[in-house]
Amino acid sequence: MVATGLTVAAAAPAAAAAAASTARRGAAARAAAGEDAAAAAAAAAAAAAGNYVATMTPAVLTRSIIKAARNKQQDRVLWTAFARRAAAVAAAVPAEDLCLLLSLFGEVGLRHGPLLAAAAAALLPQLQQLSPAAVCRAIQAYGQLLCIHPVLQQQLQRLAARHAAAMTANQVAYTFSSLIRLKQMPYPLYRVLRDELIVKRDSLSAGGLVVSLHAAAAAAPAAALQQQTDSKLLAALAAALCRKVETLNPKGLALVANALHRLQYRNYFVLQLLAAAAQRLLQQQQRQHLPRHQQQQQRMQPRDLAMLLHAAVAAGAANPAFVKAAAAAAAKRMQAFDIQALCLVVSALSKHYRQQQQQQQQRQKQRLQQQQQQQQQHGEHEEEHHDEEQQQQQQQQQQQQQQQQQRDEETALTKEELFNVFEAAAARAGCLAAEISPLSLCCLLDAFAAAGFKYGPLLLYATKHVAFCCGDPAAAAAAAAEAAAAEAVASGTGQAAAPAAAAGASAGTGTPDAAAAAAADAAAAAAAAAAAAPAHADRYSVCMLAMVLRAFRRLAVNASPLLPYAFAALPPLQQQQQQQQQQQQQQQQQQQQQTGAAAALAGIDAAAGEGGAAAAAANATTAATAAAAAATEAEAGAPVEPPPLLHSLIWILESAAANFFADTEVLAAAAAAAAAAAAAAASDAAQLQHALQQHMLNPEGRLWFSQQQLQQMHASLLTLGLSPFDFRLVRGPWGLLPDWLQQQLLQQEQQLLLLQQKQQLLQPQLHQQEPQLQQLQPESTVYVHLTLQQLQQLQKEGSQLLQAAAADDAAEAAARAADFKVVYIESKQQQQTGSSS
């Protein structure tokens, strides 16, 4: 009993201790679980904030970036955190892994400056350990991000030249493209990479081929400046393209077509292959039973369709079936087109339609000639043999020609289909009115006018757009200055107004220093406001306005509201006499300053007592002069527009004559609706007359005109009341040209003698008429346009001059798409010197 009691008594404390320890372990477990949950929540929050990435080791960071790129992760916050961590641990990342990370950041398009700088610093000591693939990745990454590190780029270029033979074809292509994109391609390295591309062209993938052609097109302008064309590389890439054309996606086809167009590649077989591949893609796009992912992959985007169509039509290798399918696809998806794709499609379709009409006209002429020949042969055979077999053959040929004509008409783009696309394009342009630039509007109007498509809302918008873009810059600067002054006054407080009031009070008292300071501040503020005034980002040049006027004239639309802006955009008249007068005045002033130096010193000594007022006035004058000089420098810093081309001036001249712009009523109505700057220059056609004379009387080279152009210019000048002789436009036979020149020179000499006799009475008029009379010299350029009878007589005469002119006419007519004959006449003295030489 005692032992049992002792045992029970001893067991009670042990049980209590066990229970207490169990409770402690449970509490510890619950505390640990709570801490784990809190740690997990903190880790999740840190990962969301990017702090988890900041704790990654280089190996974990590399694996995470590769996994994110493989899963196509697009979270910019995550990639930015990756970039910050990679910049911090770049020195500890192996060179191969660092190049891989750079290429992945280049694919994402994340340009992180600290990462690129840290990567360059880490790669420079390890460059000799890089493999050819790593060199390619590093160059490609910097090329994709458009970042240049001079020291690293030089070392990478040397490694690329050294490892080019060990690179694969795609690695050479991407290295070639990246260096050209960065404009860091030395000519020796270019030769090395170019030779490797030629050798390994058959191993290029579709992407490598597209990248190589695009890079070759980007390097074409620099090669053109050096008058070098790499035809061997282009031929090798074109041969590889013929094998890979079936594997290209719509984007690749568009880029290749655009590259060949920029390279002016005229191999019709290759271009027709591209057009056929694009046509197959368009047909597959119209099928409805394809899976959704295949439809998205094969869907041709608006820009891709526009580039393909534009390149094919520009090269003259567009298949009619492809053009018809492209027009249908464009009309169906017109709401997805932007303004650039819209302009490309419209201009390409308009050009193709014009080419199609010209081809049809040529075929009709050929058929008529063949029919006439067949009728003659048929009459001869009936008289001689009456051969029935030949008659059957002729009938079969006629049937085949008729069948071919029907096929062409079925596959050709009809006028209704073209106008349906144009109507949808014009409606889409109205939706994109805020994005329309002067160049895009000119492109649309020119394409519509060439096809004869008249869309009223677009024509009405064109006049408003021209008036908006050709506003008065001076008025805009004044308005900006007034707005800035009003804003400064409105934003001023009472405390800031008190010093201004005190300054005004002191100025009212007549203190010269205060007045000078106020004048200087006002002049500086005005100059700053004028310099800060926003100018028009997009303005119409003379060539653009000429294109708009020609489009209006083709569509038979009144262009009187636009003509004042065209005259205002012309360059100002040359003021050589004024410059000479200014130089003479400056010389006279210098002489006066030298002779009057003593008097000036005496005047300065006498005015020493009034030095305060004089100094104040001088300060004010100096400040105003500095402000004016600053404004002048700001205006001079603006880009200078090139002089207008001759054909632009001719289009403006023809439009002015077609709209009867010389009428005072039309002039007043057009000037009232124009801006102030345009109305001031629209009073006469003096600037247009001077610009035309400058081009035609003193040409830098030979000017080639067609007979139609010369006749239209002659009629336009007469309509405007101008003399065609002032522009050396002569209507007369060719053989009488030397005699006519001698007669004109004799008349000039007689007029000069008469003017010299009346010099005292007509001295002002003499200065005005002398340049006109002295312009005609024995070696002057004269333009002669002939009548139809004279053109027919041209073939009968045996003169060497006429034969040479006829040969030039034939060559130029064959070279041009339009059936125009070019006429260029030189004077007798130039012909003699040319024949003697």
C-alpha positions in Angstrom: 0.0 0.0 0.0 2.7 2.4 0.9 4.7 1.6 -2.1 1.7 2.0 -4.3 0.9 5.4 -2.7 4.5 6.5 -3.2 4.3 5.4 -6.8 1.1 7.4 -7.5 2.5 10.4 -5.6 5.7 10.3 -7.7 3.7 9.9 -11.0 1.6 13.0 -10.5 4.4 15.6 -10.9 5.8 13.7 -13.9 2.4 13.9 -15.7 2.2 17.5 -14.9 5.7 18.1 -16.3 4.8 16.2 -19.5 1.6 18.2 -20.0 3.5 21.4 -19.5 6.1 20.4 -22.0 3.5 19.4 -24.5 1.7 22.7 -24.1 5.0 24.6 -24.6 5.7 22.6 -27.8 2.3 23.4 -29.1 2.7 27.0 -28.4 6.1 27.0 -30.1 4.6 25.3 -33.1 1.8 27.7 -33.3 4.2 30.6 -33.0 6.4 29.1 -35.7 3.4 28.7 -38.0 2.4 32.3 -37.5 6.0 33.5 -38.2 6.0 31.4 -41.4 2.8 32.9 -42.6 4.0 36.4 -41.8 7.3 35.6 -43.6 5.4 34.3 -46.6 3.2 37.3 -46.7 6.2 39.6 -46.4 8.0 37.6 -49.2 4.9 38.0 -51.5 4.8 41.7 -50.8 8.5 42.0 -51.4 8.2 40.1 -54.7 5.4 42.4 -55.7 7.4 45.4 -54.9 10.5 44.1 -56.6 12.5 43.6 -53.4 12.6 39.9 -53.9 14.4 40.3 -57.2 16.9 42.6 -55.4 18.0 39.6 -53.3 18.6 37.2 -56.2 22.0 35.7 -56.8 23.5 35.9 -60.3 22.6 32.3 -61.1 19.0 32.7 -59.9 18.6 36.0 -61.7 19.8 34.5 -65.0 17.4 31.6 -64.8 14.5 33.9 -63.8 15.2 36.3 -66.7 15.4 33.4 -69.2 12.1 31.9 -67.9 10.4 35.3 -68.1 11.5 35.7 -71.7 10.5 32.2 -72.6 7.0 32.8 -71.1 6.8 36.1 -72.9 6.3 38.1 -69.8 5.4 41.7 -70.6 5.4 43.2 -67.1 7.6 46.4 -67.3 7.9 46.6 -63.5 9.3 43.1 -63.3 11.7 43.7 -66.2 12.8 47.0 -64.6 13.6 45.2 -61.3 15.5 42.6 -63.3 17.5 45.4 -65.0 18.4 47.0 -61.7 19.5 43.7 -60.1 21.5 42.8 -63.3 23.3 46.2 -63.2 24.2 45.6 -59.5 25.6 42.0 -60.0 26.9 42.5 -63.6 30.5 42.1 -62.4 29.7 38.6 -60.9 27.8 37.3 -63.9 29.9 35.2 -66.4 30.5 36.9 -69.8 28.4 34.3 -71.8 25.4 34.7 -69.4 25.8 38.5 -69.5 25.6 38.6 -73.3 22.6 36.4 -73.1 20.9 38.7 -70.6 21.7 41.7 -72.8 20.1 40.0 -75.8 16.9 39.2 -73.8 16.7 42.8 -72.7 17.1 43.9 -76.3 14.2 41.6 -77.4 12.0 43.2 -74.7 13.1 46.7 -75.7 14.1 47.8 -72.2 16.8 50.5 -72.4 18.3 50.7 -68.9 21.3 53.0 -68.9 23.0 51.7 -65.7 22.7 48.1 -66.9 24.3 48.9 -70.3 27.1 50.8 -68.6 27.7 48.1 -66.0 27.6 45.4 -68.7 30.1 47.2 -70.8 32.5 47.6 -67.8 32.1 43.9 -66.9 32.5 42.7 -70.5 35.7 44.6 -71.4 38.1 42.5 -69.3 36.4 39.2 -70.5 36.1 39.9 -74.2 38.8 37.3 -75.2 36.7 34.6 -73.5 33.5 35.2 -75.6 32.3 32.8 -78.1 31.1 33.9 -81.6 27.5 33.4 -80.4 28.1 35.7 -77.4 29.7 38.4 -79.6 26.7 38.3 -81.9 24.3 38.6 -78.9 26.2 41.5 -77.5 26.3 43.4 -80.8 22.6 42.6 -81.5 21.6 43.8 -78.0 23.2 47.2 -78.4 21.8 47.4 -81.9 18.3 46.7 -80.8 18.5 49.3 -78.0 20.3 51.8 -80.2 23.0 52.4 -77.6 26.7 53.0 -78.5 29.6 52.4 -76.1 32.6 53.5 -78.1 35.3 51.4 -76.4 33.2 48.3 -76.3 32.0 48.7 -79.9 35.5 48.9 -81.2 36.5 45.7 -79.4 33.3 43.9 -80.5 34.0 44.9 -84.1 37.4 43.4 -83.9 36.0 40.2 -82.4 33.3 40.0 -85.0 35.9 40.3 -87.8 38.0 37.6 -86.1 35.1 35.1 -85.5 33.1 35.8 -88.6 34.1 32.5 -90.2 33.0 30.6 -87.1 29.6 32.2 -86.9 26.5 30.7 -88.4 24.7 32.3 -91.2 22.0 33.9 -89.0 24.6 35.2 -86.5 26.4 36.9 -89.4 23.1 38.4 -90.6 22.2 39.7 -87.2 25.6 41.1 -86.6 25.6 42.8 -90.0 22.1 44.3 -89.4 22.9 45.6 -85.9 26.2 47.3 -86.9 24.5 49.0 -89.9 21.6 50.1 -87.6 24.1 51.7 -85.2 26.0 53.2 -88.2 29.2 51.6 -86.8 30.2 49.6 -89.8 33.8 50.1 -90.9 34.4 49.2 -94.5 36.9 46.3 -93.8 34.4 44.7 -91.4 31.6 45.3 -94.0 33.7 43.3 -96.6 34.3 40.5 -94.2 30.6 40.1 -93.1 29.4 40.6 -96.7 31.7 37.8 -98.0 30.4 35.5 -95.2 26.8 36.3 -96.1 27.4 35.5 -99.8 29.1 32.1 -98.9 26.4 31.1 -96.3 23.3 32.5 -98.1 21.8 29.0 -98.5 21.9 28.5 -94.7 20.0 31.6 -93.8 16.6 31.3 -92.2 13.6 33.3 -93.2 14.3 35.8 -90.4 18.0 36.1 -91.2 17.2 36.7 -94.8 14.7 39.5 -94.0 17.2 41.1 -91.6 20.0 41.0 -94.2 17.9 42.6 -97.0 16.6 45.2 -94.6 20.1 46.1 -93.5 21.3 46.2 -97.1 18.6 48.6 -97.9 19.5 50.8 -94.9 23.1 50.9 -96.1 22.1 51.8 -99.7 22.1 55.6 -99.2 25.6 55.6 -97.9 26.8 53.4 -100.7 25.0 55.7 -103.2 27.0 58.6 -101.9 30.2 56.7 -102.5 28.9 55.6 -105.9 29.2 52.0 -105.0 26.6 49.3 -105.4 27.1 45.8 -104.0 25.3 44.0 -106.7 26.9 40.7 -105.8 25.5 40.7 -102.3 22.1 41.7 -103.6 22.1 38.9 -106.2 23.1 36.3 -103.6 20.3 37.4 -101.2 17.8 37.5 -104.1 18.8 33.9 -105.0 18.2 32.8 -101.3 14.9 34.7 -101.3 13.6 32.6 -104.2 14.1 29.5 -102.1 12.7 30.9 -98.9 9.8 33.0 -100.2 7.2 30.3 -99.3 8.3 30.3 -95.6 8.0 34.1 -95.1 5.1 35.4 -93.0 3.2 38.6 -94.1 5.5 40.9 -92.1 8.6 39.3 -93.7 7.1 39.7 -97.1 6.4 43.3 -96.5 9.8 44.1 -95.2 11.5 42.3 -98.1 9.4 44.0 -100.7 10.1 47.4 -99.1 13.8 46.6 -99.0 13.9 45.7 -102.7 12.0 48.8 -103.5 14.5 51.0 -101.6 17.3 49.2 -103.3 15.7 49.8 -106.7 15.9 46.1 -107.5 14.3 45.5 -110.9 14.3 41.7 -111.2 10.7 41.1 -112.1 10.9 37.4 -111.5 11.7 37.9 -107.8 9.1 40.6 -107.4 6.4 38.5 -109.1 7.3 35.6 -106.7 6.7 38.0 -103.8 3.4 39.2 -105.3 2.3 35.6 -105.8 3.2 34.7 -102.2 1.3 37.7 -100.9 -1.7 36.8 -103.1 -1.8 33.3 -101.6 -1.7 34.7 -98.1 -4.6 37.0 -99.0 -6.6 34.0 -100.3 -5.8 32.0 -97.1 -6.9 35.0 -95.1 -10.3 34.9 -96.7 -10.9 31.3 -95.8 -13.2 30.8 -92.8 -12.4 27.1 -91.9 -8.8 27.8 -90.7 -8.2 27.7 -87.0 -8.1 30.9 -85.1 -4.4 30.9 -84.3 -3.6 30.3 -88.0 -5.8 33.2 -89.0 -3.9 35.5 -86.6 -0.6 34.3 -87.9 -1.5 34.6 -91.6 -3.5 37.9 -91.2 -1.9 40.6 -93.2 -1.7 43.9 -91.3 -2.6 47.2 -93.1 1.1 48.4 -93.1 2.2 45.1 -94.6 -0.4 45.2 -97.3 0.4 48.8 -98.1 4.2 48.2 -98.4 3.7 45.1 -100.5 1.3 46.8 -102.9 3.4 49.9 -103.2 6.7 48.0 -103.9 5.1 45.7 -106.5 3.3 48.6 -108.4 6.4 50.8 -108.2 8.5 48.1 -109.8 5.9 47.4 -112.5 5.7 43.7 -111.4 2.2 43.8 -109.9 0.0 40.9 -110.9 -3.5 42.1 -111.7 -5.0 39.4 -109.6 -2.9 40.4 -106.7 -3.8 44.1 -107.1 -7.5 43.1 -107.2 -7.2 41.0 -104.1 -5.3 43.7 -102.3 -7.8 46.3 -103.2 -10.7 44.1 -101.9 -8.8 43.4 -98.7 -8.0 47.1 -98.2 -11.7 48.1 -98.8 -12.8 45.5 -96.3 -10.3 46.6 -93.5 -10.1 50.3 -94.3 -11.0 51.2 -90.7 -7.8 49.7 -89.4 -5.5 51.7 -91.7 -3.4 54.6 -90.4 -2.6 57.6 -92.5 0.7 56.3 -93.8 -0.7 53.0 -95.0 -3.7 54.9 -96.5 -1.4 57.1 -98.6 0.6 54.1 -99.8 -2.4 52.1 -100.9 -4.1 55.0 -102.6 -1.1 56.1 -104.6 -0.2 52.5 -105.6 -3.8 51.8 -106.8 -3.9 55.0 -108.7 -0.6 54.4 -110.4 -1.6 50.8 -111.3 -4.9 52.0 -112.8 -3.1 54.6 -115.0 -0.5 51.9 -116.1 -3.4 49.6 -116.9 -5.2 52.2 -119.0 -1.9 53.0 -120.9 -1.4 49.3 -121.6 -5.0 48.9 -122.9 -4.5 51.9 -125.2 -1.3 50.4 -126.5 -3.0 47.1 -127.1 -5.8 48.7 -129.0 -3.3 50.5 -131.2 -1.5 47.3 -131.9 -4.7 45.5 -132.7 -5.7 48.2 -135.1 -2.4 48.0 -136.8 -2.6 44.2 -137.0 -6.1 44.4 -138.5 -4.9 46.9 -141.1 -2.0 44.7 -142.0 -4.2 41.6 -142.2 -6.7 43.4 -144.4 -3.9 44.4 -146.8 -2.5 40.9 -146.8 -6.0 39.5 -147.2 -6.7 41.7 -150.3 -3.4 40.6 -151.9 -4.1 36.9 -151.2 -7.5 37.2 -152.7 -6.2 38.7 -155.8 -3.3 36.2 -156.1 -4.1 32.8 -154.6 -7.3 33.1 -152.5 -5.7 30.9 -149.9 -8.3 29.6 -147.4 -5.8 28.2 -144.9 -4.3 31.6 -144.2 -7.8 33.0 -143.7 -8.5 30.3 -141.1 -5.3 31.0 -139.3 -6.1 34.7 -139.2 -9.5 34.0 -137.8 -8.0 31.8 -135.1 -5.6 34.5 -134.2 -8.4 37.0 -133.9 -10.4 34.7 -131.7 -7.3 34.1 -129.5 -6.8 37.8 -129.2 -10.4 38.4 -128.3 -10.2 35.7 -125.6 -7.1 37.2 -124.2 -8.8 40.6 -124.1 -11.7 39.1 -122.2 -9.3 37.5 -119.7 -7.5 40.8 -119.2 -10.7 42.7 -118.7 -11.9 40.1 -116.1 -8.7 40.2 -114.1 -8.1 44.0 -114.5 -9.0 46.5 -111.8 -12.2 48.2 -112.8 -13.1 51.8 -112.3 -15.9 50.9 -109.9 -13.7 48.8 -107.7 -11.1 51.6 -107.7 -13.6 54.2 -106.7 -15.0 52.0 -104.0 -11.6 51.8 -102.4 -11.0 55.5 -102.9 -14.3 56.4 -101.3 -13.6 54.2 -98.3 -10.1 55.7 -98.1 -11.4 59.3 -98.2 -13.9 58.5 -95.5 -11.1 57.0 -93.4 -9.0 60.1 -94.0 -11.8 62.2 -92.6 -11.7 60.1 -89.4 -7.9 60.7 -89.3 -8.1 64.5 -90.0 -6.2 65.4 -86.9 -3.2 63.2 -88.1 -3.1 64.5 -91.7 0.1 66.3 -92.6 0.6 68.5 -95.7 2.6 65.7 -97.4 -0.1 63.1 -96.8 -2.8 65.4 -98.1 -0.8 66.1 -101.2 -0.4 62.4 -101.8 -4.1 61.7 -101.4 -5.2 64.6 -103.7 -2.6 63.7 -106.4 -3.7 60.1 -106.4 -7.4 60.9 -106.5 -6.9 63.6 -109.3 -4.8 61.2 -111.4 -7.7 58.7 -111.5 -10.4 61.4 -111.9 -12.0 60.7 -108.5 -13.6 63.8 -107.0 -14.5 63.7 -103.3 -16.1 67.0 -102.2 -15.5 66.8 -98.4 -11.8 66.2 -98.9 -11.4 69.1 -101.4 -13.2 71.4 -98.9 -11.0 70.2 -96.1 -7.9 70.8 -98.3 -8.6 74.5 -98.6 -9.1 74.8 -94.8 -6.0 72.7 -94.1 -3.8 74.9 -96.4 -5.2 78.1 -94.8 -4.5 76.6 -91.3 -1.0 75.5 -92.1 0.0 78.6 -94.0 -0.9 81.1 -91.3 1.1 84.3 -90.7 4.1 83.5 -88.4 4.4 87.1 -87.4 0.8 87.2 -86.2 1.3 84.0 -84.4 4.4 85.3 -82.6 2.5 88.6 -81.7 -0.4 86.6 -80.4 2.0 84.4 -78.3 3.7 87.5 -76.9 0.3 89.0 -75.9 -0.8 85.7 -74.3 2.5 85.5 -72.4 2.2 89.1 -71.2 -1.5 88.5 -70.1 -0.5 85.3 -68.3 2.3 87.1 -66.5 -0.1 89.9 -65.4 -2.8 87.5 -64.3 -0.4 85.4 -62.3 1.2 88.3 -60.5 0.4 88.9 -56.8 -0.1 92.1 -54.8 3.4 91.9 -53.5 4.9 91.6 -56.9 2.7 94.4 -58.2 4.0 96.9 -55.7 7.6 97.1 -57.1 6.1 97.3 -60.6 3.9 100.3 -59.5 6.9 101.9 -57.9 8.9 101.4 -61.1 6.0 102.9 -63.0 5.9 105.9 -60.7 9.6 106.5 -61.0 9.3 106.2 -64.7 6.5 108.8 -64.6 8.7 111.2 -62.8 11.1 111.1 -65.7 14.1 109.4 -64.2 16.3 108.4 -67.2 17.9 105.3 -65.6 14.5 103.9 -64.7 13.1 104.6 -68.2 16.1 103.0 -69.8 15.8 99.9 -67.6 12.1 99.7 -68.3 12.7 100.0 -72.1 15.4 97.4 -72.0 13.2 94.9 -70.0 10.3 95.5 -72.4 12.5 94.9 -75.5 14.0 91.8 -73.9 10.6 90.4 -73.0 9.3 91.1 -76.5 12.3 89.3 -78.1 11.9 86.4 -75.7 8.2 86.1 -76.5 8.9 86.3 -80.2 11.6 83.6 -80.0 9.4 81.4 -77.8 6.4 81.7 -80.1 5.5 78.3 -81.5 6.0 78.0 -85.2 4.0 75.7 -87.4 5.5 72.2 -87.2 4.2 71.3 -90.7 4.0 73.9 -93.4 3.3 73.7 -97.1 6.2 74.1 -99.4 6.0 75.5 -102.9 6.1 72.0 -104.4 3.3 70.8 -102.1 1.1 73.7 -103.0 1.8 73.2 -106.6 0.7 69.6 -106.3 -2.5 70.7 -104.6 -3.2 73.2 -107.4 -2.5 70.7 -110.1 -4.9 68.2 -108.4 -7.6 70.9 -108.3 -7.0 71.8 -112.0 -7.2 68.1 -113.0 -10.5 67.8 -111.2 -11.8 71.1 -112.7 -12.3 72.6 -109.2 -11.9 76.3 -108.5 -8.5 76.8 -106.8 -8.7 80.6 -106.4 -8.6 80.5 -102.6 -5.4 78.5 -102.7 -3.4 80.7 -105.1 -2.6 83.5 -102.7 -0.9 81.0 -100.4 1.1 79.6 -103.4 2.3 83.1 -104.3 3.1 83.8 -100.7 5.2 80.7 -100.4 7.4 81.6 -103.4 10.9 82.9 -102.5 11.2 86.7 -102.4 12.6 88.6 -105.4 16.3 88.9 -105.7 17.4 92.3 -104.4 20.9 92.6 -105.9 20.6 96.3 -106.5 19.4 96.9 -103.0 22.4 94.9 -101.7 24.7 97.0 -103.8 23.1 100.2 -102.5 23.4 99.0 -98.9 27.1 98.3 -99.5 27.6 101.7 -100.9 25.8 103.3 -98.0 28.0 101.3 -95.6 31.1 102.6 -97.3 29.8 106.1 -97.2 29.1 105.8 -93.5 32.6 104.5 -92.8 34.1 107.4 -94.7 31.9 109.8 -92.8 32.9 108.2 -89.5 36.6 108.5 -90.4 36.4 112.1 -91.5 34.2 113.1 -88.6 36.1 111.5 -85.8 37.4 114.8 -84.5 34.0 116.3 -84.5 32.6 113.3 -82.7 35.2 113.6 -80.0 34.4 117.3 -79.6 30.8 116.5 -79.3 31.4 113.9 -76.7 33.5 116.4 -74.6 30.8 119.0 -74.9 28.1 116.6 -73.9 30.0 115.4 -70.8 27.6 117.3 -68.5 24.6 115.5 -69.9 26.2 112.1 -69.7 23.5 110.6 -67.5 20.7 111.0 -69.9 22.9 110.1 -72.9 24.1 106.9 -71.1 20.6 106.0 -70.3 19.5 106.5 -73.8 22.5 104.5 -75.0 21.7 101.7 -72.7 18.1 101.6 -73.9 19.3 101.6 -77.5 21.8 98.9 -76.9 19.2 96.7 -75.2 16.7 97.2 -78.0 19.5 96.4 -80.6 20.4 93.3 -78.7 16.8 92.2 -78.5 16.4 92.8 -82.2 19.6 90.9 -83.0 18.4 88.0 -80.8 15.1 87.9 -82.7 16.9 88.0 -86.0 19.2 85.2 -85.0 16.2 83.2 -83.9 14.6 83.7 -87.3 17.9 82.9 -89.1 18.2 79.7 -87.1 15.0 78.4 -88.8 15.6 75.9 -91.5 15.8 77.4 -95.0 13.6 75.8 -97.6 15.1 74.7 -100.8 14.2 76.7 -104.0 11.1 75.6 -105.8 11.5 73.2 -108.7 10.7 74.3 -112.2 7.7 72.0 -112.7 6.2 73.3 -109.5 6.3 76.9 -110.9 4.8 75.7 -114.2 1.9 74.0 -112.3 1.2 77.2 -110.3 1.3 79.2 -113.6 -1.2 76.9 -115.3 -3.5 76.9 -112.3 -3.4 80.7 -112.1 -4.3 80.8 -115.8 -7.0 78.2 -115.5 -8.7 80.0 -112.6 -8.4 83.5 -114.2 -6.4 84.7 -111.3 -5.6 87.9 -113.1 -9.2 89.1 -112.7 -9.4 91.7 -110.0 -12.7 90.4 -108.6 -11.5 86.9 -108.2 -8.2 88.2 -106.7 -10.1 90.3 -104.2 -12.4 87.4 -103.2 -9.5 85.0 -102.8 -7.3 87.5 -100.9 -10.2 88.3 -98.5 -10.4 84.7 -97.5 -6.6 84.3 -97.2 -4.2 85.2 -94.4 -2.6 88.6 -94.2 0.8 87.3 -95.3 -0.8 85.5 -98.3 -3.0 88.5 -99.3 0.0 90.8 -99.3 1.9 88.7 -101.8 -1.1 88.0 -104.0 -1.4 91.4 -105.6 0.5 90.3 -108.7 2.5 87.4 -110.1 5.8 89.2 -109.9 7.4 86.5 -107.7 6.2 83.7 -109.9 7.4 85.6 -113.0 10.8 86.2 -111.5 11.2 82.6 -110.3 10.3 81.2 -113.8 12.7 83.6 -115.5 15.5 82.6 -113.1 15.0 79.0 -114.0 14.5 79.3 -117.7 16.8 82.1 -118.6 19.8 81.0 -116.5 19.4 77.2 -116.3 22.1 75.3 -114.4 21.7 72.4 -116.8 19.5 71.4 -119.7 15.8 71.8 -119.2 13.7 69.3 -121.1 10.2 70.3 -121.9 7.5 68.4 -123.9 5.6 70.1 -126.7 2.4 69.9 -124.6 4.1 71.7 -121.6 5.5 74.5 -123.8 2.1 75.0 -125.4 0.4 75.1 -122.1 3.0 77.6 -120.7 2.5 79.8 -123.8 -1.2 79.9 -123.4 -1.0 80.4 -119.6 1.4 83.4 -120.0 -0.9 85.0 -122.5 -3.9 84.5 -120.3 -2.2 86.2 -117.4 -1.1 89.1 -119.6 2.6 88.2 -119.5 4.9 88.1 -122.5 6.1 84.7 -123.6 9.2 86.3 -125.0 10.3 87.3 -121.5 10.6 83.6 -120.8 12.2 82.8 -124.2 9.1 80.9 -125.4 9.1 81.2 -129.2 6.6 79.9 -131.7 8.2 79.5 -135.0 9.9 77.1 -137.5 13.2 75.6 -136.6 15.1 76.6 -139.6 14.5 80.3 -139.0 15.8 80.3 -135.5 19.3 81.7 -136.2 17.9 84.5 -138.3 15.4 85.3 -135.7 18.1 85.5 -133.1 20.1 87.9 -135.2 17.1 90.1 -135.8 16.3 90.2 -132.1 19.9 91.2 -131.3 19.8 94.0 -133.9 16.6 95.3 -132.4 18.2 95.2 -129.0 21.1 97.3 -130.1 18.8 99.8 -131.7 16.8 100.1 -128.6 19.9 100.5 -126.5 21.1 103.3 -128.7 17.7 105.1 -128.4 17.8 104.7 -124.6 21.3 106.1 -124.4 20.2 109.2 -126.3 17.3 109.7 -123.9 19.3 108.7 -120.9 18.7 112.0 -119.1 14.9 111.9 -119.5 14.4 108.2 -119.0 17.1 107.4 -116.5 14.8 105.6 -114.0 13.3 103.5 -116.8 16.7 102.7 -118.2 17.8 100.8 -115.0 14.6 98.8 -115.2 14.8 97.9 -118.9 18.6 97.3 -119.2 18.6 93.9 -117.5 15.7 92.7 -119.7 17.4 93.9 -122.9 20.8 92.5 -121.9 19.4 89.0 -121.1 19.2 87.9 -124.7 22.7 87.1 -125.9 24.0 84.9 -128.9 24.4 82.0 -126.4 21.0 82.5 -124.7 18.7 79.5 -124.3 15.5 79.6 -126.4 12.6 77.2 -126.2 10.6 76.6 -129.4 7.4 74.7 -129.5 6.1 73.6 -132.9 2.7 73.1 -134.5 1.6 69.7 -135.7 2.5 70.5 -139.3 6.0 71.5 -138.3 6.4 68.2 -136.4 5.4 66.4 -139.5 7.9 68.3 -141.5 10.6 67.5 -139.0 11.0 64.0 -140.5 11.4 65.3 -144.0 14.2 67.8 -143.5 17.7 66.5 -143.6 19.4 69.0 -141.3 21.8 67.6 -138.7 20.2 69.7 -136.0 16.7 68.3 -136.8 18.0 64.7 -137.0 19.7 65.1 -133.6 16.5 66.7 -132.1 14.4 63.9 -133.6 16.7 61.3 -132.0 16.4 63.0 -128.7 12.7 63.1 -129.0 12.5 59.4 -129.8 14.8 58.5 -126.9 12.9 60.6 -124.4 9.5 59.4 -125.6 10.7 55.8 -125.1 12.1 56.5 -121.6 9.0 58.3 -120.3 5.8 56.6 -119.5 3.8 59.4 -121.0 3.8 59.9 -124.8 5.5 63.3 -124.7 8.2 64.6 -127.2 11.0 66.7 -125.7 12.3 69.7 -127.5 15.4 71.6 -126.5 16.9 74.3 -128.8 20.4 75.7 -128.4 21.6 78.9 -130.1 23.7 79.0 -133.2 26.9 79.7 -131.4 26.5 76.8 -129.0 25.8 74.5 -132.0 28.9 75.7 -133.8 31.1 75.2 -130.7 29.6 71.8 -130.2 30.1 70.7 -133.8 33.7 72.1 -133.8 34.5 70.3 -130.6 
